[in-house]
């Protein structure tokens, strides 16, 4: 006999607790292989294709596209072939899938159990799941071959909710159909607890198998019939329309997915971090010339963002207080050895902050390549949760939007963020004379718990010095 296994939404890691179904990749009745992607979900971090650890026939899906499901909620059920008694060792071998909390090593606890027949079961099918041993019963509760596929609304019978006892079938005709083929004991229990006689249903699954969707549809239809019974008409209002005290209707945009995650993180940052911001204007003319010279020498082109990142890592080596986080439970400031540099990237799905791992150990070429890879993945929506978390410092180049300055909100639980405005020609005093130079505004927002203004000012001044004279970086290369 086939066993039906329930696949639940796995823990996708990085503290994510829910995901939204974006697109189903399989339909009910499809045959799936082990580790075949079955659904595409969107978390607060990225779009993820979720593979199924079981191979077999999809018998039910839970949730429509656009539905948010918590981790651990059922995604779908799969009917797999029954193992032979001497093949239990092979059946326990898992798929090897690596999603967090994704137990694919064994599935014995999910196998259907056949309950022994009750003494008074007779030849009638029982909604409580008892096995029919009377004449005409299919062996092992197998579904009838000629079961029709058309759906029919079920009529509740006198079954006590939450119990497996039936009311005496005084006026009911005796059914000779044997056991009712049901997708899982959970569906049988759902019907029993709501007083639904499964014998009144025609399943939409293979060979008339009753699915959870069939039971839910029958329950909704029964509820609709109850609420649709004629009632006394409500008195019409005397004049005009009654005004509602509710606010005027408008366009409501749900805070979910990436937008919801950004809202939560920024709100938490504002609540918990006592931030302060300092600014400085810098002459970036020499930095732009240095970049032009690097790119003229051949080889991969060096991006401006990579040079700014290299300057940040050099400044953090001098002022490690800003590469830290605050542990309020222990009342400690934790200075971090590695610099995992986040950078703000605007996409069609909203603002995301991919993270360049070990940015302090990368040169300008490596940083350029990693920025390009992560930016492309961000635009395609294929960033993994690991590529969106774990940052220790953030670089925000909002100058690409044509603005000069900003007061960035720190990316919790980091301690600082450097903002870079647009680089534009401005009048500037250079070597005692007024000249037109390429000027940029730099802004540092920092957590005042990790350092005072002197440290923050020293960091920002060192960044500005490197922008104005890139040769300063040679001291640390």
Protein Blocks (a to p, Z undefined) as FASTA:
>chain_A
ZZddddddddebjhiabdcdfbdcbdehiacdehiafbdcddfkbccddddfbdcddfbd
ediehiacdehiafbdcddddddfklmmmmmpcehiabehiafkbcklmpccdddddfkl
mmadcfklpacfbehiaehhiacfklcfbdcddddddddehiacdcddfkbccdfkbpad
dfbfklmmmmmmnopafklpccfbehhiacfklmmmmmmmmmmmmmmpccddddddfbhc
dddfbdcdddddddehjllmmmmmmmmmmmmmccddddddddfklmmmmmmmmmmngpjd
ddfklmmmmmmmmmmmmmmmlmccddfknopacddfbdcdddddddfkbccddddehkll
pcfklmmmmmmmmmmmmmnopacfklmgoiabdcddfklnopabdcdddddfbfbdcddd
ddddddddeehiacddddddddddddfklpcfklmmmmmmmmmmmmmmmmlmmmmZZ
